[in-house]
Amino acid sequence: MQQEVVLAMLAKEASRGYQLRARLRDALGPLGDDMNAGQIYVTLTRLEKAGLVTVEESATRAERPDGKVYSLTADGHHRVAEWVSEVSWPRPDLAVFHLKLVAAAAARLADPIALVDAQRRELLRRLRDAQRAVMAEPEGSDAALLYEGIVLRLQADMRWLEACEKSWTRRRSGS
């Protein structure tokens, strides 16, 4: 589990590990079913050791085995803010970018549409570079084929970003 994803999920509110797992599962749909619950706790332990989260024992510890409540430290908030503003293309993990949008909206860390727009600008820059590289190569060369694959991948990523923007725009307008 990427540490920044867990931190971003905690940015909205302090939570227990099982609550974080439920939120991640909700955000990922069926993809979240494969998530290992133990991995979240390992990540939380690492974040605590790194000083990015604090842990408080819940009064209901006897009722639930997971009585620890995790919350962000100031350093944790700083790390989330850096992660949210970072542009991750050309090789993003789409699920991680999706979680970034969900967490940014839930915790009001950033406007998801602005995040999509920033990614789109970077993608357009890379797409222009790749298209220029294709045109500079001799037709039928191995390098031209590779560059053509890069162009196609970037175009597919652009279409997905358009779908993200439409979805978040609909959410914003309440339709």
N, CA and C of each residue as an Amber inpcrd file, in Angstrom:
protein
   525
   0.8510000  -1.1790000   0.0000000   0.0000000   0.0000000   0.0000000
   0.8910000   1.2330000   0.0000000   0.6360000   2.1350000  -0.9160000
   1.4220000   3.3640000  -0.9980000   1.1210000   4.2250000   0.2300000
   2.1790000   4.6560000   0.8950000   2.0320000   5.4220000   2.1320000
   1.2150000   6.6870000   1.9420000   1.4260000   7.3860000   0.8400000
   0.7140000   8.6360000   0.6160000  -0.7950000   8.4250000   0.5080000
  -1.2120000   7.2990000  -0.0250000  -2.6440000   7.0060000  -0.1210000
  -3.2390000   6.8920000   1.2790000  -2.5680000   6.1730000   2.1550000
  -3.0540000   6.0170000   3.5290000  -3.0600000   7.3770000   4.2350000
  -2.0140000   8.1540000   4.0540000  -1.9720000   9.4910000   4.6580000
  -3.1260000  10.3490000   4.1510000  -3.3860000  10.3040000   2.8580000
  -4.4620000  11.1130000   2.2880000  -5.8200000  10.6860000   2.8340000
  -6.0010000   9.3990000   3.0450000  -7.2660000   8.9210000   3.6050000
  -7.4230000   9.3840000   5.0570000  -6.3170000   9.5860000   5.7450000
  -6.3700000  10.0880000   7.1210000  -6.5180000  11.6110000   7.1760000
  -6.2930000  12.2870000   6.0570000  -6.3590000  13.7470000   6.0610000
  -7.7580000  14.2550000   6.3820000  -8.7640000  13.4870000   6.0290000
 -10.1410000  13.9080000   6.3050000 -10.4470000  13.8360000   7.7900000
 -10.0590000  12.6980000   8.4080000 -10.3370000  12.5130000   9.8310000
  -9.5110000  11.3580000  10.3790000  -9.2860000  11.4080000  11.6820000
  -8.5870000  10.3050000  12.3510000  -9.4410000   9.0460000  12.2000000
  -8.7790000   7.9030000  12.0830000  -9.5150000   6.6670000  11.8130000
  -8.7980000   5.4580000  12.3840000  -9.5520000   4.4040000  12.5260000
  -8.9920000   3.0840000  12.8440000  -8.5920000   2.4160000  11.5320000
  -7.7530000   1.4090000  11.6380000  -7.2940000   0.7050000  10.4510000
  -8.4170000   0.0980000   9.6420000  -9.3910000  -0.5180000  10.2990000
 -10.4860000  -1.1450000   9.5620000 -11.3390000  -0.1010000   8.8460000
 -11.4290000   1.1130000   9.4120000 -12.1720000   2.1850000   8.7450000
 -11.4460000   2.6400000   7.4820000 -10.1250000   2.7230000   7.5760000
  -9.3370000   3.0830000   6.3920000  -9.5120000   2.0520000   5.2860000
  -9.4540000   0.7980000   5.6680000  -9.6160000  -0.2750000   4.6760000
 -10.9830000  -0.1840000   4.0160000 -12.0240000   0.0840000   4.7880000
 -13.3700000   0.2050000   4.2280000 -13.4510000   1.3810000   3.2510000
 -12.8340000   2.5090000   3.6030000 -12.8490000   3.6700000   2.7040000
 -12.1030000   3.3840000   1.4100000 -10.9710000   2.7020000   1.5280000
 -10.2180000   2.3430000   0.3350000 -11.0180000   1.3840000  -0.5460000
 -11.6690000   0.4020000   0.0810000 -12.4950000  -0.5360000  -0.6710000
 -13.6380000   0.1910000  -1.3710000 -14.2570000   1.1390000  -0.6820000
 -15.3380000   1.9160000  -1.2920000 -14.8310000   2.7100000  -2.4880000
 -13.6700000   3.3050000  -2.3460000 -13.1170000   4.1330000  -3.4190000
 -12.6850000   3.3040000  -4.6220000 -12.2320000   2.0830000  -4.3920000
 -11.7130000   1.2490000  -5.4730000 -12.7260000   0.2750000  -6.0500000
 -13.8590000   0.1110000  -5.3940000 -14.8380000  -0.8540000  -5.8850000
 -14.2640000  -2.2580000  -5.8410000 -14.5630000  -3.0800000  -6.8630000
 -14.0890000  -4.4660000  -6.8790000 -12.5680000  -4.6020000  -6.8110000
 -11.8280000  -3.5930000  -7.2940000 -10.3630000  -3.6520000  -7.2180000
  -9.8840000  -3.6640000  -5.7690000 -10.6810000  -3.0840000  -4.8760000
 -10.3180000  -3.0390000  -3.4690000 -10.4870000  -4.3520000  -2.7430000
 -11.2090000  -5.2950000  -3.3460000 -11.4250000  -6.5960000  -2.7020000
 -10.1280000  -7.3850000  -2.5490000  -9.1650000  -7.1240000  -3.4150000
  -7.8840000  -7.8370000  -3.3620000  -6.9110000  -7.2380000  -2.3560000
  -7.3140000  -6.1480000  -1.7330000  -6.4290000  -5.4530000  -0.8010000
  -6.2170000  -6.2860000   0.4660000  -4.9860000  -6.4250000   0.8440000
  -4.6150000  -7.1760000   2.0420000  -4.7380000  -6.2490000   3.2510000
  -5.6130000  -6.6000000   4.1810000  -5.8270000  -5.7650000   5.3700000
  -4.5380000  -5.5970000   6.1670000  -3.7370000  -6.6320000   6.2510000
  -2.4890000  -6.5650000   6.9950000  -1.5410000  -5.5240000   6.4400000
  -1.6130000  -5.3130000   5.1360000  -0.7340000  -4.3410000   4.4960000
  -1.0310000  -2.9220000   4.9990000  -2.2830000  -2.6360000   5.2500000
  -2.6550000  -1.3140000   5.7650000  -2.0320000  -1.1010000   7.1410000
  -2.0860000  -2.1330000   7.9920000  -1.5190000  -2.0050000   9.3410000
   0.0010000  -1.8880000   9.3090000   0.6310000  -2.6090000   8.3930000
   2.0910000  -2.4840000   8.2290000   2.4270000  -1.0560000   7.8020000
   1.6640000  -0.5220000   6.8630000   1.8850000   0.8460000   6.3910000
   1.6710000   1.8410000   7.5250000   0.6260000   1.6610000   8.3110000
   0.3620000   2.5580000   9.4400000   1.5040000   2.5270000  10.4540000
   2.0380000   1.3450000  10.7110000   3.1700000   1.2210000  11.6370000
   4.3850000   1.9750000  11.0970000   4.6480000   1.8390000   9.8010000
   5.7750000   2.5500000   9.1930000   5.5750000   4.0600000   9.2570000
   4.3470000   4.4920000   9.0210000   4.0520000   5.9220000   9.0730000
   4.2200000   6.4680000  10.4840000   3.8550000   5.6640000  11.4760000
   4.0300000   6.0790000  12.8680000   5.5200000   6.2140000  13.1920000
   6.3060000   5.2190000  12.7840000   7.7540000   5.2660000  13.0300000
   8.4090000   6.4540000  12.3320000   7.8520000   6.8370000  11.1630000
   8.4050000   7.9670000  10.4120000   7.9260000   9.3110000  10.9490000
   7.0420000   9.2910000  11.9490000   6.5470000  10.5260000  12.5390000
   5.4750000  11.2230000  11.7130000   4.8330000  10.4790000  10.8080000
   3.8120000  11.0670000   9.9500000   2.3960000  10.8690000  10.4950000
   2.2320000   9.8920000  11.3870000   0.9470000   9.6870000  12.0610000
   1.2010000   9.4690000  13.5470000   0.1790000   9.7720000  14.3230000
   0.2080000   9.4600000  15.7490000  -0.8530000   8.4120000  16.0100000
  -0.6850000   7.6800000  17.0980000  -1.6220000   6.6220000  17.4470000
  -2.1230000   6.8710000  18.8530000  -3.4310000   6.7450000  18.9930000
  -4.0500000   6.8920000  20.3010000  -4.8750000   5.6320000  20.5580000
  -4.7140000   5.0760000  21.7340000  -5.5060000   3.9020000  22.0940000
  -6.9370000   4.3440000  22.3730000  -7.8690000   3.6900000  21.7530000
  -9.2730000   4.0290000  21.9280000  -9.8010000   3.4600000  23.2380000
 -10.7730000   4.1470000  23.8050000 -11.4010000   3.6680000  25.0420000
 -12.1500000   2.3700000  24.7980000 -12.4970000   2.1020000  23.5530000
 -13.2490000   0.8890000  23.2230000 -12.3240000  -0.2750000  22.8820000
 -11.1070000  -0.2170000  23.3180000 -10.1090000  -1.2510000  23.0010000
 -10.6160000  -2.6440000  23.3660000 -11.3120000  -2.7730000  24.4810000
 -11.7990000  -4.0830000  24.8940000 -12.8670000  -4.6070000  23.9420000
 -13.6250000  -3.7010000  23.3390000 -14.6990000  -4.1000000  22.4350000
 -14.1850000  -4.5040000  21.0550000 -13.1530000  -3.8510000  20.5870000
 -12.6160000  -4.1170000  19.2540000 -11.1160000  -4.3980000  19.3580000
 -10.6570000  -5.3940000  18.6130000  -9.2220000  -5.6510000  18.6270000
  -8.4350000  -4.5130000  17.9800000  -9.0890000  -3.7340000  17.1300000
  -8.4270000  -2.6300000  16.4520000  -8.8430000  -1.3240000  17.1210000
  -8.3500000  -1.1160000  18.3330000  -8.7440000   0.0550000  19.0840000
  -7.8470000   1.2450000  18.8890000  -6.8700000   1.1500000  18.0050000
  -5.9630000   2.2580000  17.7650000  -6.6000000   3.2340000  16.7820000
  -6.4900000   4.5130000  17.1280000  -6.9850000   5.5670000  16.2480000
  -5.7660000   6.3130000  15.7140000  -5.6770000   6.4020000  14.3910000
  -4.5290000   7.0090000  13.7210000  -4.9120000   8.4000000  13.2300000
  -3.9930000   9.3540000  13.4210000  -4.2260000  10.7060000  12.9000000
  -2.9090000  11.2620000  12.3690000  -3.0360000  12.2460000  11.4910000
  -1.8480000  12.8380000  10.8700000  -1.1380000  13.8000000  11.8080000
   0.1680000  13.8210000  11.7000000   0.9800000  14.8450000  12.3560000
   1.1130000  16.0070000  11.3640000   1.7500000  17.0800000  11.7870000
   2.0050000  18.2040000  10.8770000   2.8520000  17.7400000   9.6910000
   3.8510000  16.8830000   9.9570000   4.6720000  16.3460000   8.8610000
   3.8340000  15.4910000   7.9180000   2.8860000  14.7530000   8.4690000
   1.9810000  13.9390000   7.6480000   1.1340000  14.8040000   6.7340000
   0.6010000  15.9030000   7.2750000  -0.1810000  16.8310000   6.4540000
   0.6810000  17.4170000   5.3390000   1.9240000  17.7570000   5.6680000
   2.8470000  18.3180000   4.6720000   3.1100000  17.2970000   3.5590000
   3.3470000  16.0630000   3.9470000   3.6230000  15.0130000   2.9500000
   2.4310000  14.8000000   2.0300000   1.2030000  14.8190000   2.5870000
  -0.0020000  14.6630000   1.7720000  -0.1180000  15.8210000   0.7870000
   0.1090000  17.0300000   1.2480000   0.0050000  18.2040000   0.3720000
   0.9950000  18.1000000  -0.7900000   2.2060000  17.6550000  -0.5160000
   3.1970000  17.4800000  -1.5890000   2.7390000  16.4260000  -2.5890000
   2.2230000  15.3080000  -2.0610000   1.7870000  14.2070000  -2.9190000
   0.6180000  14.6220000  -3.8020000  -0.3320000  15.3340000  -3.2450000
  -1.5060000  15.7460000  -4.0040000  -1.1040000  16.6570000  -5.1590000
  -0.1130000  17.4970000  -4.9630000   0.2780000  18.4420000  -6.0150000
   1.2620000  17.8520000  -7.0300000   1.7550000  16.6620000  -6.7820000
   2.7510000  16.0370000  -7.6580000   2.1020000  15.4940000  -8.9340000
   2.7800000  15.6960000 -10.0670000   2.3210000  15.1680000 -11.3530000
   3.0360000  13.8420000 -11.5780000   2.2660000  12.7800000 -11.8370000
   2.8630000  11.4440000 -11.8350000   2.9790000  10.7800000 -13.2000000
   2.5880000  11.4440000 -14.2660000   2.7140000  10.8050000 -15.5580000
   4.1610000  10.8410000 -15.9910000   4.6980000   9.9400000 -16.8080000
   4.0090000   9.1510000 -17.8000000   3.5700000   7.7730000 -17.3460000
   3.9610000   7.3130000 -16.1840000   3.6030000   5.9530000 -15.7930000
   2.8600000   5.9690000 -14.4610000   1.6640000   6.4980000 -14.4400000
   0.9580000   6.5190000 -13.1670000   0.3140000   5.1680000 -12.8930000
   0.0890000   4.9080000 -11.6670000  -0.7700000   3.8060000 -11.2840000
  -2.1560000   4.4320000 -11.2460000  -3.0220000   4.0250000 -12.1660000
  -4.3260000   4.6750000 -12.2840000  -5.1350000   4.5760000 -10.9950000
  -5.0270000   3.4540000 -10.2890000  -5.7580000   3.3180000  -9.0290000
  -5.2420000   4.3290000  -8.0020000  -3.9490000   4.5590000  -7.9800000
  -3.3700000   5.5280000  -7.0380000  -3.8300000   6.9380000  -7.3980000
  -3.8340000   7.2760000  -8.6840000  -4.3050000   8.6040000  -9.0840000
  -5.7910000   8.7650000  -8.7320000  -6.5670000   7.7280000  -8.9600000
  -7.9880000   7.7530000  -8.5980000  -8.1440000   7.9960000  -7.0970000
  -7.3770000   7.2990000  -6.2820000  -7.4390000   7.4920000  -4.8320000
  -7.0050000   8.8980000  -4.4480000  -6.0460000   9.4500000  -5.1800000
  -5.6210000  10.8290000  -4.9260000  -6.8050000  11.7680000  -5.1220000
  -7.5620000  11.5720000  -6.1920000  -8.7280000  12.4080000  -6.4510000
  -9.7770000  12.2530000  -5.3510000 -10.0550000  11.0130000  -4.9720000
 -11.0650000  10.7370000  -3.9390000 -10.6480000  11.3580000  -2.6060000
  -9.4010000  11.1310000  -2.2130000  -8.9260000  11.6520000  -0.9250000
  -8.8430000  13.1760000  -0.9420000  -8.3880000  13.7420000  -2.0470000
  -8.2860000  15.2020000  -2.1340000  -9.6580000  15.8490000  -2.0010000
 -10.6650000  15.2390000  -2.6100000 -12.0240000  15.7860000  -2.5120000
 -12.5900000  15.5960000  -1.1070000 -12.4140000  14.4020000  -0.5480000
 -12.9950000  14.1050000   0.7670000 -12.4160000  14.9900000   1.8590000
 -11.1170000  15.2090000   1.8220000 -10.4620000  15.9910000   2.8640000
 -10.3120000  17.4650000   2.4670000 -10.8290000  17.8070000   1.2910000
 -10.7290000  19.1710000   0.7650000  -9.2740000  19.6470000   0.7040000
  -8.4130000  18.7300000   0.2660000  -6.9940000  19.0490000   0.1040000
  -6.7480000  19.8100000  -1.1860000  -7.5370000  19.4910000  -2.2010000
  -7.3870000  20.1220000  -3.5160000  -8.6410000  19.8360000  -4.3220000
  -8.8370000  20.6180000  -5.3640000  -9.9510000  20.4090000  -6.2810000
  -9.5770000  19.2740000  -7.2350000 -10.3510000  18.1860000  -7.2580000
 -10.0160000  17.0720000  -8.1560000  -9.9240000  17.4910000  -9.6220000
 -10.7590000  18.4200000 -10.0490000 -10.7070000  18.8640000 -11.4380000
  -9.3960000  19.6020000 -11.7180000  -8.9200000  20.3700000 -10.7500000
  -7.6230000  21.0430000 -10.9130000  -6.4930000  20.0210000 -10.9880000
  -6.5870000  18.9430000 -10.2040000  -5.5690000  17.8890000 -10.2660000
  -5.5770000  17.2090000 -11.6300000  -6.7740000  16.9360000 -12.1520000
  -6.8930000  16.3350000 -13.4850000  -6.2920000  17.2750000 -14.5250000
  -6.5820000  18.5640000 -14.3990000  -6.0710000  19.5430000 -15.3490000
  -4.5380000  19.5970000 -15.3250000  -3.9480000  19.5480000 -14.1410000
  -2.4860000  19.5540000 -14.0370000  -1.8940000  18.3130000 -14.6990000
  -2.5290000  17.1680000 -14.4880000  -2.0550000  15.9310000 -15.1200000
  -2.1930000  16.0390000 -16.6360000  -3.3120000  16.6210000 -17.0880000
  -3.5500000  16.7530000 -18.5270000  -2.4740000  17.6290000 -19.1770000
  -2.1180000  18.7360000 -18.5410000  -1.0740000  19.6090000 -19.1060000
   0.2400000  18.8490000 -19.2720000   0.6040000  18.0810000 -18.2510000
   1.8390000  17.2990000 -18.3400000   1.7360000  16.2410000 -19.4330000
   0.5950000  15.6100000 -19.5210000   0.3790000  14.5780000 -20.5340000
   0.4480000  15.1720000 -21.9420000  -0.1480000  16.3420000 -22.1400000
  -0.0970000  16.9940000 -23.4510000   1.3410000  17.3400000 -23.8410000
   2.1210000  17.7930000 -22.8760000   3.5280000  18.0940000 -23.1490000
   4.2600000  16.8300000 -23.6000000   4.0440000  15.7530000 -22.8830000
   4.7100000  14.4920000 -23.2280000   4.2140000  13.9420000 -24.5680000
   2.9230000  14.1250000 -24.8350000   2.3540000  13.6610000 -26.0970000
   2.9660000  14.4210000 -27.2720000   3.0950000  15.7300000 -27.1440000
   3.7400000  16.5250000 -28.2070000   5.1760000  16.0520000 -28.4350000
   5.9090000  15.8100000 -27.3430000   7.2900000  15.3340000 -27.4700000
   7.3490000  13.9820000 -28.1830000   6.4490000  13.0850000 -27.8150000
   6.4370000  11.7520000 -28.4270000   6.0490000  11.8320000 -29.9010000
   5.0860000  12.6940000 -30.2430000   4.6930000  12.8440000 -31.6470000
   5.8360000  13.4170000 -32.4800000   6.5660000  14.3590000 -31.9200000
   7.7460000  14.9000000 -32.6230000   8.7950000  13.8080000 -32.8370000
   8.9730000  12.9700000 -31.8330000   9.9590000  11.8840000 -31.9440000
   9.5510000  10.9000000 -33.0370000   8.2520000  10.5920000 -33.1430000
   7.7810000   9.6860000 -34.2000000   8.1050000  10.2830000 -35.5670000
   7.8260000  11.5700000 -35.7210000   8.0410000  12.2270000 -37.0110000
   9.5230000  12.3190000 -37.3610000  10.3860000  12.3560000 -36.3600000
  11.8260000  12.4710000 -36.6080000  12.4600000  11.1350000 -36.9980000
  11.7730000  10.0440000 -36.7510000  12.3230000   8.7200000 -37.0550000
  11.9800000   8.2980000 -38.4810000  12.8760000   7.5200000 -39.1070000
  12.5580000   6.9890000 -40.4360000  11.3620000   6.0290000 -40.3450000
  10.4940000   6.0960000 -41.3280000   9.3050000   5.2330000 -41.3360000
   9.7290000   3.7590000 -41.2850000   9.0560000   3.0210000 -40.4360000
   9.3210000   1.5900000 -40.3180000  10.4670000   1.2360000 -39.3860000
  11.1090000   2.2300000 -38.7670000  12.2280000   1.9190000 -37.8630000
  11.6820000   1.3510000 -36.5500000  12.5400000   0.6250000 -35.8560000
  12.1460000   0.0690000 -34.5630000  11.8050000   1.1780000 -33.5700000
  12.5790000   2.2470000 -33.5980000  12.3350000   3.3620000 -32.6820000
  10.9890000   4.0180000 -32.9830000  10.6350000   4.1400000 -34.2690000
   9.3430000   4.7380000 -34.6390000   8.1970000   3.9040000 -34.0740000
   8.3450000   2.6000000 -34.1200000   7.2990000   1.7290000 -33.5690000
   7.1650000   1.9210000 -32.0620000   8.2870000   2.0340000 -31.3700000
   8.2580000   2.2770000 -29.9300000   7.5800000   3.6170000 -29.6280000
   7.9860000   4.6700000 -30.3450000   7.3910000   5.9850000 -30.1180000
   5.8950000   5.9740000 -30.4210000   5.4890000   5.2340000 -31.4480000
   4.0670000   5.1350000 -31.7720000   3.3000000   4.4900000 -30.6100000
   3.8960000   3.4860000 -29.9860000   3.2740000   2.8660000 -28.8100000
   3.1440000   3.8540000 -27.6640000   4.1500000   4.6910000 -27.4800000
   4.1020000   5.7110000 -26.4260000   2.9850000   6.7120000 -26.7190000
   2.8610000   7.1240000 -27.9740000   1.7970000   8.0570000 -28.3640000
   0.4270000   7.4420000 -28.0820000   0.2380000   6.1970000 -28.4570000
  -1.0520000   5.5360000 -28.2390000  -1.3770000   5.4290000 -26.7440000
  -0.3880000   5.1060000 -25.9450000  -0.6050000   5.0170000 -24.4900000
  -0.9980000   6.3760000 -23.9210000  -0.2980000   7.4180000 -24.3510000
  -0.6040000   8.7660000 -23.8640000  -1.9930000   9.2160000 -24.3060000
  -2.3880000   8.8610000 -25.5150000  -3.7320000   9.2080000 -25.9900000
  -4.8020000   8.4950000 -25.1590000  -4.5550000   7.2440000 -24.8290000
  -5.5040000   6.5100000 -23.9850000  -5.5870000   7.1460000 -22.5980000
  -4.4480000   7.5520000 -22.0480000  -4.4400000   8.2200000 -20.7460000
  -5.2050000   9.5400000 -20.8080000  -5.0930000  10.2560000 -21.9200000
  -5.8360000  11.5110000 -22.0860000  -7.3400000  11.2430000 -22.0680000
  -7.7690000  10.1980000 -22.7440000  -9.2070000   9.8650000 -22.7440000
  -9.6830000   9.5290000 -21.3350000  -8.8620000   8.8210000 -20.5790000
  -9.2470000   8.4850000 -19.2100000  -9.3370000   9.7490000 -18.3510000
  -8.4070000  10.6680000 -18.5280000  -8.4700000  11.9320000 -17.7860000
  -9.7290000  12.7170000 -18.1440000 -10.1270000  12.6730000 -19.4080000
 -11.3830000  13.3300000 -19.8060000 -12.5620000  12.7030000 -19.0740000
 -12.5570000  11.3770000 -18.9480000 -13.6280000  10.6900000 -18.2130000
 -13.6040000  11.0940000 -16.7370000 -12.4130000  11.2210000 -16.1680000
 -12.3000000  11.6650000 -14.7720000 -12.8890000  13.0590000 -14.6110000
 -12.5350000  13.9490000 -15.5230000 -13.0310000  15.3220000 -15.4320000
 -14.5560000  15.3580000 -15.5280000 -15.1220000  14.6020000 -16.4430000
 -16.5880000  14.5620000 -16.5780000 -17.2350000  14.0580000 -15.2960000
 -16.6810000  13.0080000 -14.7340000 -17.2380000  12.4360000 -13.5110000
 -17.2030000  13.4320000 -12.3570000 -16.0490000  14.0860000 -12.1560000
 -15.9240000  15.0340000 -11.0450000 -16.7380000  16.2970000 -11.2910000
 -16.9100000  16.6810000 -12.5480000 -17.7630000  17.8330000 -12.8530000
 -19.2200000  17.5090000 -12.5190000 -19.6650000  16.2890000 -12.8770000
 -21.0330000  15.8670000 -12.5210000 -21.2270000  15.8460000 -11.0140000
 -20.2550000  15.3430000 -10.2930000 -20.3540000  15.2980000  -8.8210000
 -20.4950000  16.7050000  -8.2550000 -19.7040000  17.6110000  -8.8080000
 -19.7230000  18.9860000  -8.3170000 -21.0890000  19.6270000  -8.5600000
 -21.6800000  19.3510000  -9.7190000 -22.9640000  19.9660000 -10.0460000
 -24.1400000  19.2250000  -9.4150000 -23.8500000  18.0600000  -8.8040000
 -24.8890000  17.2980000  -8.1030000 -25.8010000  16.4980000  -9.0070000
 -25.4040000  16.2970000 -10.2610000 -26.2600000  15.4940000 -11.1480000
 -25.7510000  14.1010000 -11.3210000
